[in-house]
Every structure is written in structure tokens, then in C-alpha cells.
């Protein structure tokens, strides 16, 4: 196990607040590591004690056979073994919880020291190649924004967070909604205990009961007819009692007993045959998912116990009630019913289950549970999902105390000396996925009359990274999270980008055609709502003349539709577009310096058009004779 003392101290530039976060995590990690060490020792002791009980049992069996000891003495090791087994299971559960807590804080320290990539939720389930900015801004996958942010333990929580990050392709979220979400995140920042408990109650793998399946099951019409709902509870009690009475008659020597029992079994078999399809679907998604339901119940119980004061959080907690019963208790009841229902599949118990009408009885009980609580499942899942997503953002805010919550402005609005339209103003913007030690920050001011920057610069000077910096921070801002900046103001907007457009062999589309398709999407976004465009080296699949005319026309069209944004270029001819469209567009650039035969970049954005190129120097640096 890695010792927390091996982690380097945060840099002075990170500030004392971040150092306090590190100290907080280290202190809690130390406590949990000590707890885990003690539980592992107890685990070993109980394992040895169980082996000792087994050995004692064998010794007593041999002694009873050879020395005529009382066979009753065998009960001592048997009883001791059973007691040890029960207590040991509890110790193992506590040990596993301690391991999850240790992992929780180790991962937190890794994020604080920028070693987080690949240790969060790295699945690409939510990625969409056609999405207008998801792939361009590295939202999903290893080392992605989702990998950094997501701490959800249920799939519903993951889906909610993913939707907050990707919604800005389909709609323009109201500023009031985002401000309310920010208030909820702020209220959760210091609730370290809550996030710890959610991690401990959760599991290493995602809970696999898919929310949509559980919700659809809860809303579905009854599998049982009205007649079956009336008759089945009666048959479920009467037929097992009759079977028991027949067995008793048989035991008492009555000749009627066997025939009566056979008649009862035939009736029960008929009931099973008539309900074959219904019983196969009775438990729905609860069947064979008992552990996931237990996790869900634990998460709900922990949230129900939290004393929230922020209005939206109080409202979400209030949604976790159904028919006067807490949602956690209702889910725990479903877990128990599903467990009992599944018991009929046990090979040793199956025959008795048929006689006892076990399947129909518990299928009916599950159906009664569904009739009572099923319609509320959607509200429970939604509340839990939103709370988990909010906790993920709050966790990010806690671990990044130097990041700030942006100011969301209503549009149209007056911002500084600019009036009306969309705006995006950021000071010291940095990329949230880059290490703090290497992250270079730049200011940005897209505010009337200037609503677009044409960014020129040499290869590897930082143009594309700056577009991703702006896009990633806007995504965070519109999700309700803090941003990597010293300050930021913006109006709600949709986002369209062309940083990672690829050809498609399957669809027979060249990169140029794929780029045109994406640019059409960006243009359609701008026609519908306020939009931020991030265009990287567009039209480089065609000649310089067509590229210049096309880029200028596109930029003009986007600005006329009220969009704001950035466009990068290697072709200095495209920089003239900003001059033609001034003052709505201006030229800025990134540059490099050739020192002692080596290129150096400072990744700082400057005003004007770049005046030098490094392409030939790069060619020569790899040995090309140019």
C-alpha cells in the first residue's frame, strides 16, 4: 500500500487552500489505513480460528469413534464455527468498506497531485462521434474531463453528469438554472463526510441496474390480471396448508394422505404452468441484482440522513419518500423480496418451493410492491442521480480551491462597456486537464464590439490547446462547476467545434467532407441560439484561394447570427478576414523563438498577426534536407 508521505508537497503557487485539502485527505487516509490494518489482522485471526474449529471437530470425531466420547461434544466446534462465520462476514464487510475509503482518498490525493488520468470513469459509453464538441474537447475516455470529474456510484449519476456536459449541443440552458446548480454545488463543497460515505457505501464497479430499465418496470402495467390478483394470494396460502395436512395424514397412516397430496400437487403444477411466462418476468430488473439494489438502498439512506438546507437539495431529499416510507426502506424491501424469490432456484430447496407455492407467493409480493412504489422509482432515480452529479462537481470544487465559479449573465444584458448579445470574458484561463505546474494561462475577451478572434501562429505554439482551454472551461461553467481561471463571466450558449474532425471509411466520407458537415452543424447551432464556435484550421483540405474566401464567408455568417468564438489558422491569408470584419473580429497570435537551434514556446496569446513561421525549422530538426 502506498504511503501518503511519498506524495510531493503542493507548490507554493497552488496556495494554502490546496495544501489544506492535501492535509485533510492525508489525515483521513491515515485513519482509514490504520482501521484497515486492524480489520485485516482480525480477518486473519478469524480465518485461523475457523480452521482451528474445523481441526477440533475432526479431532473430536476421531476421539468419539476411538474413545467413545459423547457425540454431543461435536456441537461445541460446530456452534463456534457458525458464530465465527457470522462475525467474520461482518468483519469482511467492514474491511471491504475500509478498502474503498482508502482508495477514495488515495485517488483524491492523486487528483490533487495531477496523477488522476485513467483512475476515474474512463468508459466511452457517452461519447458520440457526431456530437459537435464532445470529442473535440476530450469529454470522455481516459484522461478526459469526465474521468476527472465523475465520482458517481450509480449509472444514473453518471448519465446525469454526462448530460450536463453535453447538453449544450442541443439547447441553450437558462442562466437561472445554472446559477441554482452553482448554489447546490457550493452547499456541498465542504461535505467531505457525505462524499466519503457515498464512496464507502458504493462499490468499485458501477451499479449495473440501468435506471431506464428500472423506471420502465415500475411504470409498466401489471403482469397479473385482476382475477389473478384476487385469487393468487388465497391459493398461495391454502394450497401449501393443504399439502401440509396431506403429509400429516400420510404420516398418521391414512390411506387418503398420498392421494390427497398428489391431487394438491397436480393443482399446484397447473398453477405454475398457467403462470409460467408471468413468473419468468415477475421480479423484472430486481431479479439476480440483489447486490446492486443493496448498494442503491445504502446510497439513498445516506442521502436521506443528510441535513440539507439549500432549497434544491432539500427538494431532492424530499423526493425520496413514497407512501410515507423512505425510498431506502422501500428499495431494501424489494431487495429482500427479490432474494426470497430467487431462493426457489436453489437445487436443495426447489422441490419444497414448488409445494409451498414459493414462486407465485413472492412474485405476487413483488407485484404488490411495484403497484405501491413503482411510479415513484423515476423520482428516486432522478433525485439520486442529480445529487451524485452535484457531489461530483462539489468534489472537484473542493479539490481545486483556486478555481472560481463563473458569473452567469442573462442575455441580452449589459456587460461592462459592451451592450447586448453573447459574451465570454475570462482572466487567466487555464486548461483543467493540464497539470497546474505546466498550465499556461491566457486572458480572453469576447465582448461587443469584438466577438471573434482569428488566431494565427506557428506549429505547436498552443493555438489548438487554447481553443480546448476555452471550450472545456465553458463546458464546466455551463454545467455549474468552477473553472480554471481567476475570473470568468459569460452568457449561456451552445457550443460547436471542429478540432478533431475525422474521415470515415465506413461512410465513404473524406475529412474535408466530414469537416463541411460539422461546419454546417455549427452554422445551424448559431442560427437557432447564441453559440460559441471553436474552429481549428478549417478548409485546409482545399486550395488557399478557396480556403480564404470560404473562411471569411463562414466567419461573417456566424457573426451575423450573433455567435462568438475563435478561429485558428496557419494560412496568414486568412488573417485578412479579421481585418475585413473589424471591429467584430480581431487578429491575435501565438509565437515561438528559435534559440541556439531549438524552438521555444511560451504559449502566450498576443495581439496582431504572427510574423514568423517554424515549419522549415521543424523539418530540418528531424533531418529533412529543406
N, C-alpha and C positions, 0 to 999 in steps of 0.2 A: 504494500500500500504506500502510495506516495506521501511523503511528509509535507505538511504545509510550509515548513521552514525553507524549502527549496525554492519557493517562488520568489522572484526578484521583487524588490520594493517598487511601488509605482513611482514614476518620475516626479520631480518637483513640479513640473508644468501641469501635471494632472490635478493638482490641488489637494488640499487636506480632506475635502469631502470624499474623494475617491479613495484616499488612504483609509478613511473611516470605514468605508464599505469593505475594503480588504480585511481590516481588523475584525469587523463584525463576522464575516464569513469564516475567517480563521478561528475565531473563538468558538463559534458554533460547531465547526468541523472538529475541533479538538475534543469538545464534549461528546459528540457523536462517535468519534473514533474510540474514545475510552469506553463508551457504552457498548459499542460493537465488540471490542476486545473482551469485555466481561461476558457478553452473551455468547461469544464463540467459545470461551472457556466453559461456560455452563453447558453448551451444546456437546462439547467433548466429554464432560463429566456424565451427562445423561446417557450418551452413547455407551460409555464404559459400564454404567450402572445397568443398562438394559442387557448388555452382553453378560454381565455378572448374574443377573436374574435367570437368563437362559441356561447358563452353566449350572447354577444352583438347581434349576428344575431337572436337568439331566442327571445331576448327582443324586437328587432325591429319588428319581425314578429307579436308578440302579440300586440305591440303598434299599428302597422299598421292595425291590424284587429279591435282593440277596439277603437282607436282614429283617424282612417282614415289618418294616416301618409302616405306620399308618399312612394310607394313601391320601388322607385329608391334609397331610403336611404339604402336598403338592400345591395346595391353594395359596400358600404364602408367596412363592415366587410368581405365580400367575397373577394374583391380585397386585403385587408390587410392580410387575411388568406393565399391567394395564394403567396403573396410576402414573408410572413413569412415562408411558406413551402419551397420555393426555397432556401432562405437564410439559413434556418435551416438545410437543406440537406447538404449544403456546410460546415456548422459548424460540423455536424456529421462526414463528411468525414475527416475533419482536426482533429477531436477528435480521430477517429479511428487510423489515422496515428500517432498521438502523443502517443497513447497507444502502438502501435507497436514499436516506438522509445524507450519508457520507458522499454518495455520488452526486447528489443535488448541490452540495456546497463545493465539491471539487470542480464540478462543471462551472459553477458560478465564479470561482477563482480563475478558471481557465478563460472565461469571458473577460474578466477584469484585467487579465494579462494578455489579451488578444491571442489566445490559443483555442478559440472556440470552434473553428471551422470543422464541420463533419461530426460534431458532437451533439447537435440538436436534432430537429426533424428534417432530414435530408431528402425525403421522398419527393418525387416529381409528379405526384398524382394531380396536383392543382395547376401544373404547367400546361400552357396551351400555345402551340406554335403560331397560331393565328392572332393571339392577343396583341393589341397594339403597343404594349410596353413591358409585359411580364418577362419575356426572355431578354429583352434589351437591357433591363435594369437588374438582372440577376435576382429575381424574387424568390425562385425555388431551386432546390438542389443543394449539393454540398457547397458550403461557403457562401450561401445566399442570405438574403435578408430574412427569409422565413426560418432558416437554420439558426440565425442569431436570435430571433425574437421568440419563437414558439416554445412555450413551456406547457402547453395544454396536454392533459392526460386522456382526453376523450376525442374521438373523431369529430364530434360536433364542435368542440372548442377549436380544433384545427381548421375546420371548414369556415367557422365564423371569422377567425383571424385572416384566413386566406381571402375571404370575400372583402374584408375591409381594405386589403392591399390591392385588390384587382378591380374593385367596383368602378374606379374612375375611368374605365374604358366605356362603360355602358350608361353612366349617369353622372350628373354633377351634384354631389352631396351638399345639402344645405349647411351653411356655416353654423347655424344654431345647433344642429345635430353634432357636429364635430366639437364645438365648444362644450356641449354637455358631456361628450365622451371624455374630453380632456379633464373635466371636473371629476369624473369617476376614476380615471387613472390616477390623478393627484391624490384622491382619497385612499387609494390602495398602495401607494408607494412605500409607506413605512410599515405595512402589514407583512413583515417578514415571517412571522409565525404562521399566518394563513398560507402563504406560498410554500412554506416548509411542509405543512400538514397536507396540502394538496399533492405535493411530490411524494410524501411518505405513503399516503393512502392510495396513490396511483400505482401503476406498475411500469416496468421498464419498457414493455411494448405497448403500442396503442390499443385501447379498448376496441374490440372488433365488432361489437353490436352497432351496426350502422344506424345513425339517427333516423334516416328516411324510412328504413325498414321497420323500425320500432314504432315510429309515428303512424305509418300506414296500417300496421297491425292494430294499433289502438283505435284507429278510426273506422276500421273495416266493419261491415255488418256481421251479425252473429253467425257463427258456423252451425249453430243449433236452431232447429225450428222451434216455434212457440210450444208445440206439443212436447218435443224432446226436453225443453227446459222445465216443463211441469213434471214429466214422467221420470226422467233420469234420476233426480235426487231420491225419489221413492224407491226405484229399482236398486239404486246403489246401496241402499240400507237394507231393504227387505231380502234381496237375493243372497247376500253374504250371511245374514242371520238364518235364513232357511238352510243354507249349506251347512252351517254350524250345527243346527238342530238335527239335520240328517246324519251328520257324523256322530253326534251324541247317541242317536237311536241305534246306529250301527254298532257303536261300542257297547251299548247295553244289550246287544244280541237280537235286536229286532230285525226281522227279515225285510221290513219295509224300508229300512235305512238306506241300503245300497241303491235300490231302485229310485227312491225319492231323491237321493243325491245325484244320480245320473240325470234325472229329469231337470233338476236345478241347473246342472252344468250345461245341459242342452240349451236351456233358456239363456243362460249367460253367454254361451257361444253364439247364439243368434243375435244377442245384443251387440257383441263385439263385431260380428260380421256386418250387421247393419250400419255400424258406426266406424267401419274400417278407415275410410277416407277422412272422416272428421277427426278421428283420434290422431291420425298421422300429422294433421296440421294444427292440432289443438293448442299446443304451447307456443306456436309461432317462433319468433326470434329468441324467446326466452329459453327454448329447449336447447340443451347442451351448451349454454352460455352462462352457466351459473356463476363462474368466477368473474366474468365481466359485469354481471348485474351486481355482484357484491362490491366491486370497485365503484360502480355508479352510485350505489346506496351510500357508501362511505364518503364519497365526494359531496353528495347532496347534504348529508348530515353535517359535514364540517362547515359548509356554507350557511346552512340554517342556523348554526350556533354562533355565527359571527355578528357582533353588534354594529351593524352599519348605521350611518347617519346621513350620508349623501343620498339625496332623493332617488336617483336612478338605481342605486344599489339596494335601497330599501324596497323599491318596487320589484326588483328582480328576486329578492329573497321572499317577498310576499307571494310571488308566483309559484313557489314551491309548496303549495298547500292544495289538497284535493279532498273534498268531502270532510273537512275538518281534520284531516290526517296529514302529517308531514310527508312530503314526497319520498324522503329517505326511508321512512317506515313502510310506505306502500311498495316501493321497489324491493325492500327486504322481504316483504310478504310474498311478492311474486317470485323472488329467488327461492324461498322455501317451498312454495307450491311446485315450481318447476323441478326442484330437486326431488321432491317426493314423487312427482310424475315420472321422472327419469328412472326411479328405483325399480320400476317394473321390467327394465331391461336386464337387470341382474340375473344371471343364469340360475343361481340358487333360489331366487325369490320369484322367478317368473311364473311358476305353476301356482303358487299361493296368490300371486297378484291377480290371476285370472279369476280364481274362486272369489276373491274379495272385491271384485269389480274395481280394482285399483285404478286402471287407466281411465274409465269413464268417470269415476268419482273425482279424480284430481283434474281431469280435463274440464269437468263442469265447474270445479272450484276456480280454475284459471279463467274460464269464461265469465264467471260472476265477477272476478277481479277486473277483467277487461271492461265489462259493462259499467263498472263503478268508476274506474280510474282511467280507462283508455283514452277518452277525449282530452285528458289533461297532460298526456305524455308529451305532446308537441310543446306545450308551455314550459314543462320541466326541462326538456332538452334545450329549448331556446334560451332559457334563463341560465342554465349551467354553461352552455356554450359561450354566451356573452360574458359571463363572469370569468370564465377561463381565459378568454381572449383579452379581457381587460387586465387580468392578473399578469398575462404575458407582457403587455405593454408597460404595466407598472413595474414589473421586474426589470425590464430594460431601462426604465427611467431611474430606478434605484441604483443600478449598476453603472449608469452614465450620468452622474450628478452634474457634470459640466455642460451637458446638453440642455437645451431650453425648449419650453413649449412655445410654438409659434403663435402669433396673433392672427386669428381668422377674422377677416373683414367681409362684411356684406357687400355684394356688388349689385349695381354700381355704387361706389362710395367715394368719398374724398380722402385721399391718402397723401399726406404731405402737400407738396405743391401740385401733384397730379390730380386730375378730376375725372372720375368715372372709369368704367371698364375694368379689365382684369389687371392684377398687379402681382409681382413677386419681388420682394426685396429681402435680401439676406446678407448678413455680415459674417465674415469668417466661416463660410460654408466649407465643410469637410465631408469626405465620403464615409458613411457609417460603417462600411465593411473593411476599411483600411485600418491598420494599426495606428494608434494615436501618435506613436513616435515618428512615423513616416508620412502621416497625413498632412498635406499642404493645403492651406485654406485660402479661399478667394471670396471677394465680395461680388454680389450680383444685384443689379438694379434694373428691373424691367417694369417701368413705371412711366405713364404718359408724360411727355410725348414719345419717349424711347420705349418701344415694345419688342424689339428684337435685336440680337447681336449676331453678326456674321463673324465667326471665329476662324481666323487663319493661323497657320503655324506649321512648323516642321514636323517630321515624323517623330513619334514618341514624346512629343513635347507636353502632352496632357490634355489635348482637346477633347477626345472621347471620354476620358476619365472625368473631366469637368461636367460633361453632359450627364453622365451617370450620377455624379455627385448631386447635381441639381435635381434630377429625376427621383433619385432614392429619397432625398430629403422631402420632396413634395409628397411622395407616397406616404412617408412616415407622418407628415403633418396632417394630411387628409384622413389618415387612419386614427388620429387622436394621440399620437405618440410624440415625445420630444424629438428634436432634430439636432444634428451635429452642426451647430452654429452658435455664435454669440447672440444673435437676434435674428428673427425672421417674421415677415408679415406677408400674407398672401390672401387672395380671394379663392373661393372654391373653383375648381376647374377640372376638366377631363385631360387625359394625357395621351399623346401619341408619339411614338419614337421609331427611328429607323437605324438603330445602332448595330443590330445583329440580324439583318435580313439575309436569308439563305435561299439558294435554289432548291428545287425539288425534283429529283429524278423520277419519282413515282408519278407526280402530277405533270411532268414534262414542262416545268416552268424554269426558265433561266433566272439567274439572280436579278438581272435587270427587270424582268417581268415581275418577279416577286416584289422588288422594290417599288415598282409602279403601283402594284396592288396595295402595298402598305401605305404609300403616299396618298392614294385615293381614300383609304380609310381615315387617315389623319385629316384630310380635307373635309370629309363627311362629319367627323367629330366637331371640327371648327364651325361648320355650318349649323350644327344643332345647339351647341353650348359653348361657353368660354373654355378655351383649350390651351394647354401648354404643348408646344411642339419641340421635339429634340431631334434634329435632322443631322445625320452624320455622313458627310461625303456623298451627297446624293448625286445620282446620274453619272457616276464615274464609269459606267458601262457604255457610255457613248462619247462622241467627239466633243472637243472643247467648245465649239460654237453652239451646238445644241444644248450642251450642259449649261452654259451661261444663260441662254435665253430661257430654258426650262426652269432653272433655279430662281431666276429673277421673277418670272411669272408666278411660280408657286408661292414664293415669299410674299409677293404683292397680294395674291389671293387670300392667303392666310391672315395677313394683317388687315385687309378689308373686312374680313369676317370677325374681327375682334380678337384673334388669337395672339398669344405672346410666346416667345421662345428663342431657341438658339439653333444656329445652322453652322456647321464646321465645313472647311474646305481646304484642300491642298492647292487648288487652282486659284491663283491670285486674280484671275479674270472675274471670278465670282464675287470677289470683294467689291467690285464696282456696283453690285446690286444694292449694297448698303448706301452707297453714295447717291444712287438714283432715288432710293426710297427714303432718304433722310427727310426729317429727323426721326421718322418712325423706326428706322434701323440704323445701327452704327457698327463700325468695324472695331474689333478687339483681336488680340493675338496672344499666342504663347510662343516663346522663342528658346533657342539654345545658344550655347557658346562653345567654340572649339578651342580647348586649352591643351597645349602640349600634345596635339594629335588626338585628343579624346573629347567626345561630346559631353557636355554637362547641361543638365536641365534644372531649372529652379521651379518649374510648374506654376509660375505666377502669371496671371492674366493682366495684359497691358492694353492700353488704348491704341487704336490705329491698326494698320495692316502690317503683317510681318514683312521684313525686308531681306530675309536671307533664308536659304534652304540647306538642309543637311543631307539630302538624298545621295549626292555624289560622295560625300564623306562616309556615309554608311556603306555604300557599295565598295569603296576602297578598303574600309575596315575589315570586310570579310574576304578580301583578296581578289576582288574583281578588278580587271585592268580597264579602268574607265578614265 
